[in-house]
Amino acid sequence: MKTSQKILLCSMPAILALLFTSACQPKVKSNRRIISFACTDSSTDAGILATKKALVRYQKMHPEIKIETKFIAGREYQNMILNMIASGNPPDIFRMAPDSMPVFLKKGVLLPLDDFITNSKTFKLDDFFENTLWKYKYDGQVIGKGKIYGFGTDWSPDCALFFNEDLFNRSGLAIPKKSLSWQEYVSIAQKITSKNGQLKCFGSIPLSFTTLLLQAGGKMYTEDGKKCLLNSLPAIEALSFLYDGFKKYKIYPSQADLQDSSMAELFMTERLGIYFAGRYNASTLQNTVGSKFKWGVAPTLHKDGRERVNECTGPYGWVISSKTRYPEDTWKLYEYMVCGDGEKMLAAVGYNIPILKSLAYSRIFQDNPSHPKGINKVFLDEIPFTVPSAININADESRIRKVIADEILNLKLDKLTPEKVADNITKSINVLLAEGL
């Protein structure tokens, strides 16, 4: 027998003993604490791509935890989150649409963050834009007051005036540098509106009713949120202004016009002079329009004799489940995403305004050479004139939006007067509020 075979035979008892001992040993469980993280998904959204990169970076920095991510298609997202909560397995941190806050607050499934904020060396509340915190506060009765249940990420005033500079020049119009009054805006839109053969060019897409309401000095609800206030003079003025744009001045595309082309298509094919949107849209135009034609951004409108008012429907943000198993570890990741490297990565992308003042007014955002020149300043200058859009703890926001949209359609189709539309909206919303009380 060869020497190597002798050695192997002699060693066999020891090897078998070692294998037997190892097999009998209990398996050692991992001590890594699992933090689950849920978010809407998109393969092209710059913000979501930045979020994914930030999570990968944090995981490498913290091997003591394991981040389990769930990226969910947008339309299914909220229902899937609610199903996970109902089954007793909610994500520790999840993405929140601000207008969905009432649904989750009424269920009591969100963790108030005030104690963590008080003890945090990273969070500085005065570094957050106040108008981004409103929808994440709740005192048990109304939204906008009380404890903080979440923080937004990047955000924007949603109603800045985007314009096709080439169309303005061809129409002999000065480029807007300041807020236009309602009447100045109508006059400009009329001059852009034209019919060149079969190809129509429209002056503008209308500003939203809720923004016009704010510009007219109105509001949606009483302070306690129990009654709708849209049967008011400011609401009727806003509805009348919308009606006149369609019927008297004819500066907007009709429902039929929009069946063939979307707003974006009209603008990109130089058949639309003006529309209203947020900072995120500048990034979209930069990628889609490129150098096909010149475009710019100006402040939102103001009603004659009043100060301008812009509206913010966001920001989307992050919340923590009240059932999180590891609150301290979850909070550390939350800090990182809201006011650490996660937010810095979003700021560098430049899709929106950073949630932190210190980042928004820093060179990371203001002087980024990849951002359209001068655009960031326009949006930062809009912030003092921007208020959060109204939401109500007592009603589903999607149902309220549908009521308003349906009645405004009746206005466009000349079926109802502005006064009747205001009255119908108020009555319908008050029914929804009563159901939720």
MOFEN-V668266 format. One record per backbone hydrogen bond with DSSP energy under -0.5 kcal/mol. CO is the residue of the C=O (numbers start at 0). NH is the residue of the N-H. Records with the same first field share a line. If there is no record, write none. Layout:
# MOFEN-V668266
CO=NH + NH
This chain:
# MOFEN-V668266
1=5
2=6
3=7
4=8
5=9
6=10
7=11
8=12
10=14
11=15
12=16
13=17
14=18
15=19
16=20
17=21
18=22
19=23
20=24
21=24
26=28
32=34 + 65
33=35
34=67
35=91 + 92
36=69
37=94
38=71
40=73
44=48
45=49
46=50
47=51
48=52
49=53
50=54
51=55
52=56
53=57
54=58
55=59
56=60
57=61
61=64
63=32
65=34 + 67
66=68
67=36
69=38 + 71
71=40
72=75 + 76
73=76 + 77
75=79
76=80
77=81
78=82
79=83
80=84
81=85
82=86
83=88
84=87
91=320
92=37
93=318
95=97 + 316
96=99
97=100
99=102 + 103
100=104
101=105
102=106
103=107 + 108
104=107
108=321
112=116
113=117
114=118
115=119
116=119
123=126
124=127
126=356
128=131
129=132 + 133
132=135
133=136
135=148
136=143
137=146
141=138 + 144
146=137 + 148
147=112
150=317
153=152
154=352
159=161 + 276
160=297
161=274
162=164 + 295
163=167
164=168
165=169
166=170
167=172
168=171
179=301
180=184
181=185
182=186
183=187
184=188
185=189
186=190
187=191
188=192
193=200
194=196
195=198
197=199
198=195
200=193
201=272
202=273
207=211
208=212
209=213
210=214
211=215
212=217
213=216
219=228
221=224
226=221
229=231
231=235
232=236
233=237
234=238
235=239
236=240
237=241
238=242
239=243
240=244
241=245
242=246
243=247 + 248 + 249
244=250 + 251
250=203
253=257
254=258
255=258 + 259
256=259 + 260
261=265
262=266
263=267
264=268
265=270 + 271
266=269
270=201
272=163
273=204
274=161
276=159
277=280 + 281
278=281 + 282
279=283
280=284
281=285
282=286
283=287
284=288 + 289
288=291
293=164 + 165
295=162
297=160
300=308
301=181
302=305
309=386
310=157 + 312
311=388
315=152
316=95
317=150
318=93
319=110
320=323
325=329
326=330
327=331
328=332
329=333
330=334
331=335
332=336
333=337
334=338
335=339 + 341 + 342
339=342 + 343
340=344
341=345
342=346
343=347
344=348
345=349 + 350
352=154
354=128
355=358 + 359
356=360
358=361 + 364
361=364 + 365
362=366
364=367
367=370
371=374 + 375
373=377
374=378
375=379
376=380
377=381
378=382
379=382
381=384
382=385
384=309
386=311
391=394
395=398 + 399
396=400
397=401
398=402
399=403
400=404
401=405
402=406
403=407
404=408
405=409
406=410
407=411
408=412
409=414 + 415
410=413
416=420
417=421
418=422
419=423
420=424
421=425
422=426
423=427
424=428
425=429
426=430
427=431
428=432
429=433
430=434
431=435
432=436
